Amino acid sequence: MKTFEHRYSRQILFRPIGNSGQARIRSAKVAIVGMGALGTVLATQLVRAGVGFVRLIDRDIIEASNLQRQSLYDETDAEQGLPKAVAAANKLQVANGEVRLEALVTDLTWRNAEELLADVDLIMDGTDNFQVRYLINDVAVKHGIAWAYGGAVSSYGTSGLFRPTETPCLVCLFGEDQGGGHDTCDTVGVIAPVVSVIASLQVAEALKYLTGNHDALSSGLTYIDVWNNEFRKIDFGARKENCSCCVQREFKSLRSQSDSLTVSFCGRRTIQVRPAVRPMFTLAQIAQRLESAGEVRFNAHLLRCDLGETQITLFADGRALIHGVDEEAAARSLYARYVGM
């Protein structure tokens, strides 16, 4: 017991947490979806805070370009191409051997979302696309689980804690459909400070929630631009009376019977990717965003972007051919990074 108290002594001295709050943290179960920039900060802080069980979910491997902002990984991890979830678990277990970690190298889809998320006390969003967030939102609302939203790109980001029946849900705020075409780290870049700030805000809300300090929870979304010195609070407001998700309880992402992106092989080392929702972008907009990523050519019907070892052919309806890949997960990842989901 002395070892436990000593490890978390500074956190226990913080009066809103104390011994009782630390005990609640120790008994908590948390799932983190996405072990990239946000996810590595989320996992580091939650594991070091003493959360009893942490499930790490990610489909990708570590690349050298991740190291600038994904703080758990190093050059050896990138050289070996280790799965992010596995490498993160290895590092975190050394940081705190008391925490039970589960590393899952997988996509979160309608097939497994409830199995992976419905048994935890809190879900942490470390993803980079809205289709997965809508899936998280469906599980959270259906099973009454709070989830901490977070997104960061360029120098700005947004965070907030959604609590079923207590706050609006994601569908209330953003509508039923979220197409692609938004900025991503691979089109406009990202600096590490905004990642750390947004993830830290998510963890702060998580600690409030897990320790029962619900009166201290934020009542809306927080927007921060660390480069332009902007800080804004956007109140949630009331739930929409006709919300299809949290009011009518229609869980469209869970019942879609499609894996966010419909993928089929259509040639040698070429995989076709078709988004479940028609994206709201023009080829000209995507061409402008991809100029820094590789050579781009486009016309009224399609866009071609040469990324070196891989190429993307994007059609006006959002369908894309990803050339130079063999795995469906790799095709989905490239689509999310360079087109947006």
C-alpha positions, 0 to 999 in steps of 0.5 A: 500500500505504501508503494501505491500511495507513494507512486501517486502521492502528488496526484492524491494530494490534489484535493479533488482526487484524494485517496478515494478518487485514486481508488476510482481511477485504479478500478477504471477501464478505459479504451483508447481508439487510435494510437497516433499523436493524440493516442500516445499522449492520452495513453501516457497520461492515463497509464501514469495516472494509474488507470487500472485497465487500458485497451489500446486500439490501432491498425497502423504501423510506426513510420519515421514521419510519426516520430515528430509528434507521436511521443511514445515511439522511437527510431527503432520502432520505426525501423522495425515497422512495429504496430503502434498498439504493440509498441505503445503497450511495451513502452507503457508497461515499463512506465507502470507495471501496475496497469493492465494493458491490452494491445489490439492491432485492428480496425474499429468497425461495425463488426467489432465496435461493441465488443471492443468498447461496450465493456469500459467506463470511458472511451478516448478518441485518438482517431483522425477521421469522423467515420470512426468517431460516429461509430464511437458515438453510436456505441457510447450512446447505445451503452451509456458510456462517456467518451472524450472527443479530440482532434488536432491538425496544423496548429489548432484543435478541439476537445470535449467530453460527450456524456449520454443523456447529459450532453448532446451527442456527436450527431446532434452537433454535426449532423448525420453525415460527415464526408471527407475533404477536411484537412489532415496532418498529411495535407496541412501538417501538424505541430506537436504542441497542439497535440499535447494540449488537446490530449491533455484537455481530454485527459483532464476531463477523463480524470474529472469523470472517473473520480466523480467530479462531474460538477467540474466537467466542461459544458462544451467544446474547447477550441485552441489555436496555439500558433494564433493564440486563440482560445474559445469555448463553445457550449453544447446547448441542449440535445436536438429534440429529433436527433436520430441517435441520442433521441430516436436511438437509431444507430446508423453507423453500427447497423451500416453493415459496411466497414466505413470504407467499402474495399475491393481488389481491382488489379495487381497491387491496386485496391479500390476504396469507396467511402460509405458517404459521398464526400463533400469536396471538389477535385480542385479542393483536394488537388490544392491540398495535396500539392505539398504531398506529391505531383498532382494532376486532375481534370473534371473526372479524376485526380492523380497524385504520385506519392512515390511508392504509392499513387492515388487516383481519386474520382469525383464521387469519392471513389479512389484507386490506391496503387502500390499496396496489397493490404486493405488496411493500408489502402484505408489508411492512405485514403484517410491520410490524404483525402480524409474520412 
